[in-house]
Amino acid sequence: MTTHRIERLRAALARAGLDALALVPGANLWYLLGLTIHPSERLAIAFIPAAGPIRVVLPALEQPRAAAEARVPVRWYPWRDDTGYEAVLRACAGDLQLGGRLGVEYTAMRLLELRAIEAVARVETIDATGLLAELRMVKDTDELAAMRAAVRAVEAGLAAAIAAIRPGVTEREIAAAWEQAMRAAGSAEPAFTTIVASGPNSANPHHTTGERQIQTGDLVILDGGARVGGYVSDITRTVAVGEIDAELRRVYEIVREANAAGVAAARPSVSGAQIDAAARSVIEQAGYGAYFIHRTGHGLGLETHEPPYLHAANRAPLPSGATFTVEPGIYLPGRGGVRIEDDVVLTDHGAERLTTFPRELIVC
């Protein structure tokens, strides 16, 4: 499978007029080569030319594990702390005949790698973010199987978290119950920092889980993800603790309707902007448009946030096999908020929800 990915990449490099691609440790390196080199102060760069051998410059201490992990043939250029990377990188660039138009990861490559490359070769660096996103956007059968497993793990954790909710329990204790149950269900680690936001804290979409104690009358937003086989899930549900006021209950139903409208609008060739508009219009028509303060969703796969993004500026048609979230929300400052998030995969005929946890209001 990885060999097929390299073939697709090289065809994309040719279309873009790029002579080579430089990758640093991260999701793209894992996707294309199977390498999980930890990003650190030590330089590591993989070069994938439009034709010819793949070459990787890396710390010598990383080579044994990298050689065992690599899923395609690689020529290694290890360097030691006592001698540094400069001579090794120069030798690699010479063997590669590095020059011309070099694709780079604009949001991942550091000045460390950029300046090191510029010191050994004359290149024009080109942003390859869109090219790489297009390769990764459509998930294959194995990728979807891993994401389904990640959904099962996160939903098992979510059930445990909701069972732990009662007055007097802290947000942090609920998050701990969720993460423990996710691991027991097969998650290697949380996909991101688990969010438990209660009462007025739930009006902050990216609240930092803290020591606030749950109170009767709270809305509690629970937002978490699991990682299985390298791939992630991401789900949000909002629950009530006892009776909540009538407006908050109405807001919940508006968000649930917006979530359904966003999923219903999702199908191949529709844009992120169109899905965003379908969900957002429900909230705007109900009079709460000013309180929906983020995009409707984001892609997910190897990373929790990756293309495609569901907002008004993204007018590119989405392909069958794309995976993303649909997560409208309403946030009333000082009172509380509601967000309902599902993971979705586009099929040839529409959209399939990967997440199946109930969307009706749960009262704890």
GIJO-V612665 format. One record per residue. N is the residue number from 1. PHI is phi in whole degrees, 0 to 359 (999 if undefined). Layout:
BEGIN
n=N phi=PHI
n=N phi=PHI
END
This chain:
BEGIN
n=1 phi=999
n=2 phi=294
n=3 phi=301
n=4 phi=298
n=5 phi=295
n=6 phi=295
n=7 phi=297
n=8 phi=295
n=9 phi=300
n=10 phi=296
n=11 phi=295
n=12 phi=291
n=13 phi=299
n=14 phi=297
n=15 phi=297
n=16 phi=274
n=17 phi=69
n=18 phi=259
n=19 phi=278
n=20 phi=196
n=21 phi=235
n=22 phi=253
n=23 phi=241
n=24 phi=250
n=25 phi=307
n=26 phi=156
n=27 phi=297
n=28 phi=292
n=29 phi=296
n=30 phi=292
n=31 phi=299
n=32 phi=268
n=33 phi=242
n=34 phi=84
n=35 phi=264
n=36 phi=240
n=37 phi=295
n=38 phi=284
n=39 phi=294
n=40 phi=206
n=41 phi=288
n=42 phi=273
n=43 phi=287
n=44 phi=216
n=45 phi=220
n=46 phi=256
n=47 phi=245
n=48 phi=246
n=49 phi=281
n=50 phi=299
n=51 phi=208
n=52 phi=108
n=53 phi=295
n=54 phi=281
n=55 phi=234
n=56 phi=229
n=57 phi=265
n=58 phi=203
n=59 phi=299
n=60 phi=302
n=61 phi=292
n=62 phi=271
n=63 phi=296
n=64 phi=302
n=65 phi=292
n=66 phi=298
n=67 phi=296
n=68 phi=286
n=69 phi=275
n=70 phi=305
n=71 phi=255
n=72 phi=221
n=73 phi=298
n=74 phi=223
n=75 phi=260
n=76 phi=263
n=77 phi=230
n=78 phi=279
n=79 phi=228
n=80 phi=252
n=81 phi=301
n=82 phi=284
n=83 phi=250
n=84 phi=81
n=85 phi=262
n=86 phi=302
n=87 phi=294
n=88 phi=293
n=89 phi=296
n=90 phi=296
n=91 phi=295
n=92 phi=298
n=93 phi=298
n=94 phi=294
n=95 phi=297
n=96 phi=282
n=97 phi=55
n=98 phi=295
n=99 phi=176
n=100 phi=78
n=101 phi=265
n=102 phi=248
n=103 phi=286
n=104 phi=225
n=105 phi=269
n=106 phi=300
n=107 phi=268
n=108 phi=237
n=109 phi=288
n=110 phi=267
n=111 phi=300
n=112 phi=308
n=113 phi=287
n=114 phi=299
n=115 phi=294
n=116 phi=295
n=117 phi=295
n=118 phi=297
n=119 phi=285
n=120 phi=242
n=121 phi=205
n=122 phi=266
n=123 phi=228
n=124 phi=254
n=125 phi=277
n=126 phi=238
n=127 phi=292
n=128 phi=257
n=129 phi=303
n=130 phi=294
n=131 phi=299
n=132 phi=291
n=133 phi=297
n=134 phi=297
n=135 phi=295
n=136 phi=275
n=137 phi=296
n=138 phi=273
n=139 phi=269
n=140 phi=271
n=141 phi=299
n=142 phi=294
n=143 phi=297
n=144 phi=294
n=145 phi=298
n=146 phi=294
n=147 phi=292
n=148 phi=296
n=149 phi=294
n=150 phi=295
n=151 phi=295
n=152 phi=300
n=153 phi=293
n=154 phi=291
n=155 phi=287
n=156 phi=297
n=157 phi=294
n=158 phi=297
n=159 phi=300
n=160 phi=294
n=161 phi=296
n=162 phi=295
n=163 phi=296
n=164 phi=274
n=165 phi=282
n=166 phi=195
n=167 phi=304
n=168 phi=99
n=169 phi=282
n=170 phi=270
n=171 phi=305
n=172 phi=295
n=173 phi=293
n=174 phi=293
n=175 phi=298
n=176 phi=296
n=177 phi=297
n=178 phi=296
n=179 phi=294
n=180 phi=296
n=181 phi=291
n=182 phi=298
n=183 phi=296
n=184 phi=297
n=185 phi=268
n=186 phi=114
n=187 phi=283
n=188 phi=291
n=189 phi=190
n=190 phi=297
n=191 phi=290
n=192 phi=197
n=193 phi=294
n=194 phi=297
n=195 phi=253
n=196 phi=236
n=197 phi=235
n=198 phi=244
n=199 phi=56
n=200 phi=298
n=201 phi=297
n=202 phi=288
n=203 phi=279
n=204 phi=253
n=205 phi=303
n=206 phi=244
n=207 phi=301
n=208 phi=271
n=209 phi=308
n=210 phi=222
n=211 phi=259
n=212 phi=298
n=213 phi=272
n=214 phi=295
n=215 phi=233
n=216 phi=299
n=217 phi=96
n=218 phi=285
n=219 phi=266
n=220 phi=234
n=221 phi=270
n=222 phi=239
n=223 phi=229
n=224 phi=209
n=225 phi=211
n=226 phi=242
n=227 phi=234
n=228 phi=225
n=229 phi=59
n=230 phi=90
n=231 phi=254
n=232 phi=242
n=233 phi=237
n=234 phi=203
n=235 phi=224
n=236 phi=227
n=237 phi=228
n=238 phi=237
n=239 phi=238
n=240 phi=252
n=241 phi=254
n=242 phi=70
n=243 phi=284
n=244 phi=245
n=245 phi=289
n=246 phi=297
n=247 phi=294
n=248 phi=296
n=249 phi=295
n=250 phi=295
n=251 phi=300
n=252 phi=302
n=253 phi=293
n=254 phi=295
n=255 phi=295
n=256 phi=297
n=257 phi=293
n=258 phi=295
n=259 phi=300
n=260 phi=297
n=261 phi=293
n=262 phi=296
n=263 phi=294
n=264 phi=296
n=265 phi=281
n=266 phi=279
n=267 phi=196
n=268 phi=304
n=269 phi=84
n=270 phi=283
n=271 phi=267
n=272 phi=301
n=273 phi=297
n=274 phi=291
n=275 phi=293
n=276 phi=301
n=277 phi=296
n=278 phi=297
n=279 phi=288
n=280 phi=293
n=281 phi=296
n=282 phi=299
n=283 phi=289
n=284 phi=294
n=285 phi=294
n=286 phi=276
n=287 phi=93
n=288 phi=243
n=289 phi=302
n=290 phi=291
n=291 phi=255
n=292 phi=256
n=293 phi=249
n=294 phi=216
n=295 phi=294
n=296 phi=286
n=297 phi=182
n=298 phi=211
n=299 phi=293
n=300 phi=209
n=301 phi=178
n=302 phi=289
n=303 phi=240
n=304 phi=289
n=305 phi=240
n=306 phi=208
n=307 phi=300
n=308 phi=271
n=309 phi=253
n=310 phi=258
n=311 phi=210
n=312 phi=297
n=313 phi=274
n=314 phi=265
n=315 phi=257
n=316 phi=285
n=317 phi=293
n=318 phi=268
n=319 phi=272
n=320 phi=300
n=321 phi=100
n=322 phi=288
n=323 phi=239
n=324 phi=197
n=325 phi=261
n=326 phi=236
n=327 phi=215
n=328 phi=293
n=329 phi=205
n=330 phi=229
n=331 phi=229
n=332 phi=258
n=333 phi=307
n=334 phi=80
n=335 phi=243
n=336 phi=156
n=337 phi=219
n=338 phi=224
n=339 phi=221
n=340 phi=232
n=341 phi=235
n=342 phi=235
n=343 phi=264
n=344 phi=229
n=345 phi=239
n=346 phi=284
n=347 phi=248
n=348 phi=295
n=349 phi=245
n=350 phi=164
n=351 phi=222
n=352 phi=245
n=353 phi=284
n=354 phi=280
n=355 phi=275
n=356 phi=235
n=357 phi=301
n=358 phi=308
n=359 phi=255
n=360 phi=292
n=361 phi=297
n=362 phi=263
n=363 phi=252
n=364 phi=270
END
